[in-house]
């Protein structure tokens, strides 16, 4: 996809979403689902974010893993579109997670063209899963700040996340992004380790597709934002 200038206007992103129907409710979150799917299809590097010899590939994840009401959901963009199409048509017969075995009874796939880009006015969202905003360096800095400075730091990080995700889909943003946050800290678990995450509401002048993720480990279902109806403040 080529680079396109955006000035308070919207671009579009092609998205495919696959819902897997199992013989019983899936127990676990996006990280558990990712492990189960990639174990079933280790040949498709787009599913696990690693190269042919296991090295990590640093790019916007083409496939994201979510669990909604115990139903596995896979969301694909870019290079993830054909692999989700193939997974839908040739789905694995079972998913294994630890000692649990889930029989895959069927699947549904939705295709959509979602609006993406800077907007004239603010759009309200809520984080449906913990936003992992902090890395090791700014985590230490965050803990040493007063509440107002913490909020300002998170605003800057969120704007950076938006710019990074725009760059990842080939969209150049040439308008100033602004954000307001009303968040609370929560404990999140990633790869068996506790991490500081954030839940709550956010408002920024950028439109994101359904089930888009921001921050760290979006492929594992972290940082998923859902748009709220109405213009209200966060």
C-alpha positions in Angstrom: 0.0 0.0 0.0 1.4 3.4 -0.9 1.8 6.3 1.4 -1.1 8.7 1.4 -1.4 12.1 2.9 -4.2 12.6 5.4 -5.4 16.0 6.6 -8.6 15.6 8.7 -9.9 13.0 6.2 -10.4 9.3 6.3 -8.7 6.5 4.5 -10.0 2.9 4.5 -8.5 -0.5 5.6 -9.7 -3.9 4.3 -10.4 -6.2 7.3 -11.3 -9.9 7.5 -12.7 -11.3 10.7 -13.0 -15.1 11.4 -15.1 -16.5 14.2 -14.3 -20.1 15.2 -17.2 -22.2 16.6 -16.0 -24.8 19.1 -17.6 -27.7 20.9 -17.4 -25.7 24.2 -16.5 -22.3 25.4 -12.8 -21.3 24.9 -11.1 -20.7 28.2 -8.4 -18.1 28.0 -7.7 -14.8 26.3 -5.9 -13.7 23.1 -2.5 -15.0 24.1 -3.9 -18.5 24.7 -5.8 -18.4 21.4 -2.7 -17.3 19.5 -0.7 -20.2 21.0 -3.4 -22.7 20.1 -3.8 -21.4 16.5 -0.1 -21.1 15.7 0.5 -24.6 17.1 -2.1 -25.9 14.7 -0.7 -24.0 11.8 3.1 -23.4 12.4 3.7 -23.2 8.7 2.0 -19.8 8.3 4.4 -17.2 9.6 1.8 -14.5 9.3 0.0 -16.1 12.2 2.8 -15.9 14.7 4.9 -12.9 13.8 8.2 -14.8 13.4 10.4 -15.4 10.3 11.3 -18.8 8.8 14.0 -19.6 11.4 12.1 -18.2 14.4 13.4 -14.7 14.4 10.8 -12.0 15.4 9.4 -9.8 12.6 8.9 -6.2 13.7 5.9 -4.9 11.9 2.2 -4.1 12.5 0.8 -7.5 13.3 -1.3 -8.8 10.3 -3.4 -11.1 12.5 -4.8 -10.2 16.0 -6.3 -12.7 18.4 -9.3 -12.0 20.6 -11.8 -14.0 22.6 -15.3 -12.5 22.9 -17.8 -14.2 25.2 -15.5 -17.4 25.0 -15.6 -17.3 21.1 -12.3 -17.2 19.3 -12.0 -14.2 17.0 -9.1 -13.6 14.5 -8.8 -10.2 12.8 -6.6 -9.8 9.7 -5.3 -6.9 7.8 -2.7 -6.6 5.0 -0.7 -9.8 4.8 -3.2 -11.4 7.2 -6.1 -11.3 4.7 -5.1 -14.3 2.5 -4.0 -16.4 5.5 -7.3 -15.9 7.3 -9.1 -16.7 4.0 -7.1 -20.0 3.9 -7.7 -20.7 7.6 -11.4 -20.2 7.1 -11.5 -22.6 4.2 -9.1 -25.2 5.7 -9.6 -24.7 9.5 -7.8 -27.1 11.9 -10.0 -29.9 13.2 -9.0 -29.1 16.8 -7.3 -26.5 18.9 -5.1 -27.5 21.8 -4.3 -25.3 24.8 -2.4 -27.0 27.5 -4.3 -30.2 28.4 -7.5 -28.9 26.8 -8.7 -30.0 23.4 -11.4 -28.0 21.5 -13.1 -29.4 18.5 -13.6 -26.9 15.7 -17.2 -27.3 14.6 -17.3 -24.5 12.0 -16.3 -20.9 11.2 -17.8 -17.7 10.0 -15.9 -14.9 8.1 -16.8 -11.3 7.8 -15.2 -8.9 5.3 -15.4 -5.2 5.6 -13.8 -1.9 4.5 -13.3 0.1 7.7 -12.7 3.9 7.9 -9.2 4.8 9.2 -7.5 8.1 9.6 -7.5 11.6 11.2 -10.8 13.3 11.8 -11.9 16.9 12.2 -13.4 16.3 15.6 -12.8 13.9 18.5 -14.0 10.3 18.5 -14.8 8.5 21.8 -13.5 5.0 22.5 -13.1 2.7 25.4 -10.3 0.2 26.0 -12.0 -3.3 25.9 -8.8 -5.0 27.0 -5.8 -3.6 28.9 -3.7 -1.1 27.0 0.0 -1.9 27.6 1.3 1.6 27.1 4.6 1.4 29.0 7.9 -0.1 28.2 10.6 -0.7 30.9 12.0 2.8 30.5 8.9 4.9 30.7 7.3 2.5 33.3 10.0 3.7 35.8 9.4 7.3 34.7 5.7 6.9 35.1 5.9 5.7 38.6 7.9 8.8 39.6 5.4 11.3 38.3 2.5 13.1 39.8 -1.0 12.3 38.5 -1.2 15.2 36.0 2.3 14.4 34.6 1.3 10.7 34.4 -1.7 11.6 32.3 0.4 13.9 30.0 2.9 11.1 29.5 0.1 8.6 28.6 -1.4 11.1 26.1 2.0 11.4 24.4 2.3 7.6 24.2 -1.2 7.2 22.8 -0.5 9.8 20.1 2.7 7.9 19.3 0.7 4.6 19.1 -1.7 6.2 16.6 1.1 7.5 14.4 2.9 4.1 14.5 -0.3 2.2 13.5 -0.9 4.7 10.7 2.6 4.2 9.4 2.1 0.4 9.6 -0.7 0.5 7.1 1.0 3.1 4.9 -0.9 6.2 5.9 1.0 9.5 6.5 -0.7 11.7 9.1 0.0 15.4 8.6 -2.5 16.8 11.0 -1.9 17.3 14.8 -3.4 14.5 16.9 -4.9 15.3 20.3 -6.2 13.0 23.0 -8.0 13.1 26.3 -7.9 10.1 28.7 -9.8 8.9 31.6 -8.0 5.7 32.6 -7.4 3.5 35.6 -4.4 1.2 36.1 -5.0 -2.5 36.1 -2.7 -5.6 36.4 -2.3 -7.5 33.1 -0.5 -10.8 32.5 1.7 -11.2 29.4 3.7 -14.4 28.9 3.1 -15.3 32.6 4.4 -12.0 33.9 2.4 -9.2 35.6 2.4 -5.9 33.8 0.8 -2.5 34.3 -2.0 -1.9 31.9 -4.8 0.7 31.6 -8.6 0.4 31.1 -11.1 3.2 30.6 -12.1 5.8 28.0 -10.1 7.8 25.5 -11.1 10.5 23.0 -8.9 11.5 20.0 -9.3 12.9 16.5 -8.6 9.6 14.8 -11.0 6.9 13.5 -9.9 3.3 14.0 -11.5 0.1 12.6 -13.5 -2.2 14.8 -11.4 -4.3 17.2 -8.2 -2.3 16.4 -5.4 -2.6 19.0 -3.0 0.0 20.3 0.2 -0.4 22.3 2.2 -3.5 23.0 1.1 -7.1 22.2 -1.9 -6.1 20.1 -1.7 -9.5 18.3 -2.5 -11.1 21.6 -5.6 -9.0 22.1 -4.2 -6.2 24.3 -5.2 -2.6 23.8 -8.4 -3.3 21.9 -10.5 -0.1 21.4 -14.2 0.0 20.8 -15.9 3.1 19.5 -18.6 4.7 21.7 -21.7 6.2 20.4 -22.1 10.0 20.8 -19.5 12.7 21.2 -19.3 12.6 25.0 -16.1 13.3 26.8 -14.0 10.4 28.0 
